[in-house]
Amino acid sequence: MTLAQIFEKIVGPDANIEFAAYDGSKAGPSGASVRIEVKSPIAVAYLAQSPGEMGLARAYIAGHIDVHGDMYTLLSEMAQITLNDMPVKEKISVARSLGVKPLLMRVPPPPQEVRRSAMARLGSRHAKQRDAEAIHHHYDVSNRFYEWVLGPSMAYTCATFPEEGSSLEEAQFAKFDLVAKKLALKPGMRLLDVGCGWGGMVMHAAKHYGVKGLGVTLSRQQAEWAQKAIAEAGLSELAEVRHLDYRDVAETGFDAVSSIGLTEHIGKDQLPGYFGFLYGKLKPGGRLLNHCITRPTGKERTINKGGFINRYVFPDGELESVGHLVREMEDTGFEIRHEENLREHYAKTLEKWCANLDAHWDEAVEEVGPGTARVWRLYMAGCIVGFERNKVQLHQVLGVKLGDRGESGVPLRPALDWP
């Protein structure tokens, strides 16, 4: 059985995907918009030793499989296909045709894969040193690379699109402004932004609301970039970004706290301490806006240790349901005042990032290497499919630290331009 015949058995005869392999076999419609090329027996070894998502990812990242055309289109076409769909007899036939050689061939994972043993040496999951390494792995790739992917806003979190045709920059501005309005920021207030990335929120709050903002990040490269950007924007008297674990912030008495894309790195068992810490940083009447990726229900696993995302993109990342997060916030003492799901907005944000990466592909490969560039291409395109098909969601939850007599400081009907 040729590799093309095996491919057809897995994807079916109607998949609009062209296939070519090193054994000379071909399948699918010639000239299809997406073409898969299996370039060497090593790709087969990866797939034989790790059937499914991980084997495919390793073979692609290592360069033994090429994808010509739009990665999102390929992943969308194949999203519902699994080896479990094949009858047992066909699985046996495929295994016999491949033989034992692919199973015996030594094929180490690509260097971009995080080794669990290396992470374990840094302590238990979400220990400070281990968290720092997890953040370093993902965010300290290259500021220049992120400038190409994210665009001028340098915002690596879900944007909110005011209109269907809004640009990425307009949508990221709208996202920061949405957070600012939910937090009811006013001149003279103090904002703490935990997991601040390249400083977008503290700069927005300082420039447009006259707020004194402190951002903290575990990425040294992010902090250095942000401090330079703050200085160049003339905002140094109001905005500051530190290379610091949020748990080491000494200041207190903030009027507002924003957490935009940090909760995914906290871990389920650490959530009570996380929300408790942020609660303690606020004045009575202060607000917390928690913005993070979530599971659609509480039935899914919060972490997939052997999955592509955990091994290549977000080591130790954990996703909870919004219901679980709300309960943890409430149990900490926050009163929940607003919640919304921005799932479709994240799919659109990722589309823009993928387009940016494609537009700068040759430069990106030269900057970070082909393996790392392929990781980002694969993960961002896959995430579009995930958000579109409700495998993951993005929620903003607004909580208030009540005063001694239960006063929230929230108007009866806030005149806000957010839903």
C-alpha positions as CSV (number, residue, x, y, z in Angstrom):
1,M,0.0,0.0,0.0
2,T,1.4,3.4,-1.0
3,L,1.5,6.4,1.3
4,A,-1.1,8.1,-1.0
5,Q,-3.4,5.1,-0.6
6,I,-3.0,5.3,3.2
7,F,-3.7,9.1,3.1
8,E,-6.9,8.4,1.1
9,K,-8.1,5.8,3.6
10,I,-7.6,8.3,6.5
11,V,-9.1,11.5,4.9
12,G,-11.6,9.9,2.5
13,P,-11.9,10.3,-1.2
14,D,-13.7,13.7,-1.1
15,A,-11.1,15.8,0.8
16,N,-10.0,18.7,-1.4
17,I,-6.3,18.2,-0.5
18,E,-3.5,17.3,-2.9
19,F,-1.0,14.8,-1.5
20,A,2.4,13.8,-2.7
21,A,5.0,11.5,-1.1
22,Y,8.7,10.6,-1.4
23,D,7.6,7.1,-2.6
24,G,6.2,8.7,-5.8
25,S,2.6,8.2,-4.9
26,K,0.0,10.9,-5.2
27,A,-3.6,11.5,-4.2
28,G,-6.3,14.2,-4.3
29,P,-7.2,16.7,-6.9
30,S,-4.2,18.1,-8.8
31,G,-3.9,21.9,-8.3
32,A,-5.9,21.9,-5.1
33,S,-5.5,25.1,-2.9
34,V,-3.7,23.0,-0.3
35,R,-1.0,20.4,-0.9
36,I,0.7,18.1,1.6
37,E,4.1,16.8,0.7
38,V,5.7,13.9,2.8
39,K,9.4,14.4,2.1
40,S,11.1,11.5,3.9
41,P,10.7,8.2,5.8
42,I,11.4,10.1,9.0
43,A,7.9,11.7,8.7
44,V,6.4,8.2,8.6
45,A,8.4,7.3,11.7
46,Y,7.1,10.2,13.6
47,L,3.6,9.3,12.6
48,A,4.0,5.6,13.4
49,Q,5.5,6.3,16.8
50,S,3.0,9.1,17.8
51,P,-0.2,8.6,15.7
52,G,-2.3,11.6,15.4
53,E,-1.7,15.3,16.4
54,M,1.8,14.9,18.0
55,G,3.3,12.8,15.2
56,L,2.0,15.2,12.5
57,A,3.3,18.2,14.4
58,R,6.7,16.7,14.9
59,A,7.1,15.8,11.3
60,Y,5.9,19.2,10.1
61,I,8.1,21.2,12.6
62,A,11.1,19.1,11.7
63,G,10.6,19.8,8.0
64,H,9.8,16.2,6.9
65,I,6.3,17.3,5.9
66,D,5.6,20.4,4.0
67,V,2.2,22.2,3.7
68,H,1.8,24.3,0.6
69,G,-1.1,26.8,0.8
70,D,-3.1,28.0,3.7
71,M,-2.5,26.1,6.9
72,Y,-5.9,27.1,8.3
73,T,-7.7,25.6,5.3
74,L,-5.9,22.3,5.8
75,L,-6.6,22.1,9.5
76,S,-10.2,23.1,9.0
77,E,-10.6,20.4,6.3
78,M,-9.1,17.7,8.6
79,A,-10.4,18.9,11.9
80,Q,-13.0,16.1,12.2
81,I,-10.7,13.3,10.9
82,T,-9.1,10.9,13.3
83,L,-7.5,7.4,13.0
84,N,-10.4,6.2,15.2
85,D,-12.7,6.6,12.3
86,M,-10.9,3.8,10.4
87,P,-12.2,0.2,10.7
88,V,-9.9,-2.1,12.6
89,K,-9.2,-4.2,9.5
90,E,-8.0,-1.1,7.6
91,K,-5.8,-0.1,10.5
92,I,-4.2,-3.5,10.5
93,S,-3.7,-3.3,6.7
94,V,-2.0,0.1,7.1
95,A,0.3,-1.2,9.8
96,R,1.3,-4.2,7.8
97,S,2.1,-2.1,4.7
98,L,4.3,0.3,6.7
99,G,6.2,-2.6,8.4
100,V,8.2,-2.4,11.6
101,K,11.0,-0.1,10.4
102,P,9.2,3.2,11.2
103,L,8.6,1.9,14.7
104,L,12.2,1.0,15.2
105,M,13.8,4.1,13.6
106,R,15.2,6.6,16.2
107,V,13.6,10.0,15.7
108,P,14.1,12.4,18.5
109,P,11.6,15.2,18.9
110,P,12.4,18.6,17.2
111,P,14.4,20.9,19.5
112,Q,11.4,23.2,19.8
113,E,9.6,20.7,21.9
114,V,9.7,21.2,25.7
115,R,11.0,18.2,27.5
116,R,8.9,17.3,30.5
117,S,12.0,16.1,32.4
118,A,13.7,19.5,32.0
119,M,10.6,21.2,33.3
120,A,10.4,18.8,36.3
121,R,13.9,19.8,37.3
122,L,12.7,23.3,37.8
123,G,10.2,22.3,40.5
124,S,6.5,21.5,40.7
125,R,4.1,22.9,38.2
126,H,3.7,26.7,38.6
127,A,6.6,27.1,41.0
128,K,8.2,30.5,40.3
129,Q,11.3,29.2,38.5
130,R,9.3,26.8,36.4
131,D,6.7,29.5,35.5
132,A,9.6,31.8,34.5
133,E,11.0,29.1,32.2
134,A,7.5,28.5,30.7
135,I,7.1,32.2,29.9
136,H,10.7,32.4,28.6
137,H,10.0,29.5,26.2
138,H,7.0,31.2,24.6
139,Y,7.5,35.0,24.9
140,D,11.3,35.4,24.6
141,V,11.4,34.1,21.1
142,S,12.3,37.4,19.5
143,N,10.7,40.9,19.9
144,R,11.4,41.4,16.2
145,F,9.5,38.3,15.3
146,Y,6.5,39.4,17.4
147,E,6.6,42.8,15.8
148,W,6.0,41.1,12.4
149,V,3.3,38.9,13.7
150,L,1.4,41.2,16.1
151,G,1.8,44.5,14.2
152,P,2.4,47.9,15.8
153,S,0.1,47.3,18.8
154,M,2.3,44.5,20.1
155,A,-0.8,43.1,21.7
156,Y,-0.7,39.3,22.0
157,T,-4.2,38.8,23.3
158,C,-7.7,38.7,21.8
159,A,-8.7,41.9,20.1
160,T,-12.3,43.2,19.9
161,F,-13.5,44.1,16.4
162,P,-15.9,47.0,16.4
163,E,-17.0,46.1,12.8
164,E,-16.4,43.2,10.5
165,G,-13.9,45.1,8.4
166,S,-11.9,46.7,11.3
167,S,-8.2,46.4,11.1
168,L,-6.1,44.6,13.7
169,E,-4.8,47.9,15.1
170,E,-8.4,49.3,15.4
171,A,-9.5,46.1,17.2
172,Q,-6.6,46.0,19.6
173,F,-7.2,49.7,20.5
174,A,-10.9,48.8,21.0
175,K,-9.9,45.9,23.3
176,F,-7.7,48.1,25.6
177,D,-10.4,50.7,25.6
178,L,-13.1,48.1,26.5
179,V,-11.0,47.0,29.5
180,A,-10.4,50.6,30.5
181,K,-14.2,51.4,30.4
182,K,-15.1,48.3,32.3
183,L,-12.6,49.2,35.0
184,A,-14.0,52.8,35.0
185,L,-10.5,54.3,34.7
186,K,-10.2,58.0,35.4
187,P,-7.3,60.4,35.7
188,G,-5.3,60.0,38.9
189,M,-6.2,56.3,39.4
190,R,-3.6,53.6,39.8
191,L,-3.7,50.5,37.7
192,L,-1.9,47.2,38.1
193,D,-1.7,45.1,34.9
194,V,-0.4,41.6,35.6
195,G,1.1,39.6,32.8
196,C,1.3,42.9,30.9
197,G,3.1,41.6,27.8
198,W,4.7,44.5,25.9
199,G,2.9,47.1,28.0
200,G,0.0,47.9,25.7
201,M,-2.6,48.2,28.5
202,V,-0.6,50.4,30.8
203,M,0.4,52.7,27.9
204,H,-3.3,52.9,26.8
205,A,-4.4,53.7,30.3
206,A,-1.7,56.4,30.8
207,K,-2.1,58.0,27.4
208,H,-5.9,58.0,27.1
209,Y,-7.1,58.1,30.7
210,G,-4.3,59.8,32.7
211,V,-3.9,56.7,34.8
212,K,-0.7,55.7,36.6
213,G,-0.1,52.1,35.5
214,L,2.3,49.4,36.6
215,G,2.7,46.4,34.4
216,V,4.6,43.2,35.4
217,T,5.8,40.4,33.2
218,L,8.0,37.3,33.6
219,S,9.5,37.9,30.1
220,R,12.7,40.1,30.3
221,Q,12.5,40.8,26.5
222,Q,8.9,42.1,26.9
223,A,9.8,44.3,29.8
224,E,12.8,45.8,28.0
225,W,10.8,46.5,24.9
226,A,8.0,48.0,26.9
227,Q,10.1,50.3,28.9
228,K,11.7,51.6,25.7
229,A,8.3,52.1,24.1
230,I,7.0,53.9,27.2
231,A,10.0,56.3,27.1
232,E,9.6,57.0,23.4
233,A,5.9,57.8,23.9
234,G,6.7,60.3,26.6
235,L,4.7,58.3,29.2
236,S,7.4,57.5,31.7
237,E,5.8,59.6,34.5
238,L,2.7,57.5,34.3
239,A,3.5,54.1,32.9
240,E,6.1,51.5,34.1
241,V,6.7,47.8,33.2
242,R,8.9,45.6,35.4
243,H,10.4,42.2,34.8
244,L,8.7,40.7,37.8
245,D,6.5,37.8,39.0
246,Y,3.1,39.2,39.8
247,R,3.4,37.5,43.2
248,D,6.3,39.8,44.0
249,V,4.5,43.1,43.5
250,A,4.9,45.0,46.8
251,E,2.6,47.9,46.2
252,T,-1.0,47.9,47.2
253,G,-4.0,50.2,47.2
254,F,-4.7,50.0,43.4
255,D,-7.9,51.4,42.0
256,A,-8.0,48.7,39.3
257,V,-6.3,45.5,38.2
258,S,-6.3,44.1,34.7
259,S,-5.3,40.5,33.9
260,I,-5.3,40.1,30.2
261,G,-4.1,36.6,29.1
262,L,-2.3,35.6,32.4
263,T,-4.9,33.2,34.0
264,E,-4.1,30.5,31.4
265,H,-0.6,30.3,33.0
266,I,-1.8,30.2,36.6
267,G,-3.0,26.6,37.1
268,K,-6.3,25.3,38.6
269,D,-4.8,24.7,42.1
270,Q,-3.3,28.1,42.2
271,L,-6.4,30.1,41.3
272,P,-7.6,30.8,44.9
273,G,-4.2,32.3,45.7
274,Y,-4.1,34.2,42.4
275,F,-7.5,35.8,42.9
276,G,-6.8,36.3,46.6
277,F,-3.5,38.1,45.8
278,L,-5.2,40.4,43.3
279,Y,-8.1,41.1,45.7
280,G,-5.6,42.2,48.3
281,K,-4.0,44.7,45.9
282,L,-7.3,46.6,45.4
283,K,-8.9,49.4,47.4
284,P,-12.5,48.8,48.5
285,G,-14.6,49.5,45.4
286,G,-11.7,48.6,43.1
287,R,-12.3,46.5,40.1
288,L,-10.6,43.4,38.5
289,L,-11.0,42.6,34.8
290,N,-10.0,39.1,34.1
291,H,-9.6,38.3,30.4
292,C,-8.5,34.7,29.4
293,I,-9.0,31.7,27.3
294,T,-11.4,29.1,28.7
295,R,-12.8,25.7,28.1
296,P,-16.4,25.7,26.9
297,T,-17.6,23.5,29.8
298,G,-16.2,22.0,33.0
299,K,-16.1,18.5,31.6
300,E,-12.9,18.9,29.6
301,R,-9.4,18.3,30.9
302,T,-7.8,21.5,32.0
303,I,-4.4,20.4,30.8
304,N,-3.2,18.0,28.1
305,K,0.3,17.2,29.1
306,G,1.1,15.3,25.9
307,G,-0.6,17.6,23.5
308,F,1.0,19.9,20.9
309,I,0.1,23.1,22.7
310,N,1.5,22.0,26.0
311,R,4.7,20.6,24.4
312,Y,5.5,23.3,22.0
313,V,3.6,26.5,22.8
314,F,2.4,27.0,26.4
315,P,4.2,24.6,28.7
316,D,2.1,24.0,31.9
317,G,-0.8,26.0,30.5
318,E,-4.2,25.2,32.0
319,L,-7.6,26.2,30.8
320,E,-10.7,26.3,33.1
321,S,-14.3,26.9,32.3
322,V,-15.7,30.4,32.9
323,G,-18.0,29.0,35.5
324,H,-15.1,27.7,37.5
325,L,-13.3,31.1,37.3
326,V,-16.4,33.0,38.3
327,R,-16.8,30.7,41.3
328,E,-13.2,31.2,42.4
329,M,-13.6,34.9,42.1
330,E,-16.8,34.9,44.1
331,D,-15.3,32.7,46.8
332,T,-12.3,35.1,47.0
333,G,-14.7,38.0,47.7
334,F,-15.3,39.6,44.4
335,E,-18.8,40.5,43.3
336,I,-19.3,39.7,39.6
337,R,-20.8,42.6,37.7
338,H,-20.3,41.6,34.1
339,E,-19.2,38.7,31.9
340,E,-19.0,38.2,28.1
341,N,-17.6,35.7,25.6
342,L,-15.4,37.1,22.8
343,R,-14.8,33.7,21.1
344,E,-15.4,34.9,17.6
345,H,-13.2,37.9,18.1
346,Y,-10.2,35.7,18.9
347,A,-10.7,33.7,15.7
348,K,-10.5,37.0,13.8
349,T,-7.5,38.1,15.8
350,L,-5.7,34.9,14.9
351,E,-6.6,35.3,11.3
352,K,-4.8,38.6,11.3
353,W,-1.7,37.2,13.0
354,C,-1.5,34.3,10.6
355,A,-1.7,36.8,7.7
356,N,1.0,38.9,9.2
357,L,3.3,35.8,9.6
358,D,2.7,34.7,6.1
359,A,3.5,38.2,4.8
360,H,6.8,38.1,6.7
361,W,7.5,34.4,6.4
362,D,11.0,34.5,4.9
363,E,12.1,37.2,7.4
364,A,10.6,35.2,10.3
365,V,12.4,32.0,9.2
366,E,15.7,33.9,9.1
367,E,15.0,35.5,12.5
368,V,13.9,32.5,14.6
369,G,14.6,29.5,12.3
370,P,12.3,27.3,10.3
371,G,11.2,25.0,13.2
372,T,10.1,27.8,15.4
373,A,8.3,29.7,12.6
374,R,6.5,26.4,11.8
375,V,5.4,26.0,15.4
376,W,3.7,29.4,15.3
377,R,2.1,28.8,11.9
378,L,0.7,25.5,13.0
379,Y,-0.5,26.6,16.4
380,M,-2.2,29.9,15.4
381,A,-4.0,28.3,12.4
382,G,-5.1,25.5,14.7
383,C,-6.4,27.9,17.3
384,I,-8.6,29.6,14.6
385,V,-10.3,26.3,14.1
386,G,-10.6,25.8,17.9
387,F,-12.3,29.1,18.5
388,E,-14.6,28.8,15.4
389,R,-15.8,25.4,16.5
390,N,-16.2,26.2,20.2
391,K,-13.4,24.0,21.4
392,V,-12.1,27.0,23.3
393,Q,-13.6,30.3,24.3
394,L,-12.4,33.8,25.5
395,H,-14.1,35.4,28.4
396,Q,-13.9,38.7,30.2
397,V,-15.2,38.7,33.7
398,L,-15.5,42.0,35.7
399,G,-15.4,41.7,39.5
400,V,-15.6,44.4,42.3
401,K,-14.1,44.4,45.7
402,L,-17.0,45.7,47.8
403,G,-16.7,48.2,50.6
404,D,-17.3,47.4,54.2
405,R,-21.1,47.9,53.9
406,G,-21.4,46.1,50.5
407,E,-21.1,49.2,48.4
408,S,-19.9,48.5,44.9
409,G,-19.5,52.0,43.5
410,V,-21.1,50.8,40.3
411,P,-24.0,53.0,38.9
412,L,-27.4,51.5,38.8
413,R,-27.3,51.5,35.0
414,P,-23.8,52.3,33.8
415,A,-23.7,54.5,30.7
416,L,-21.2,52.3,29.0
417,D,-20.7,51.5,25.3
418,W,-20.0,47.9,26.0
419,P,-22.7,45.2,25.9
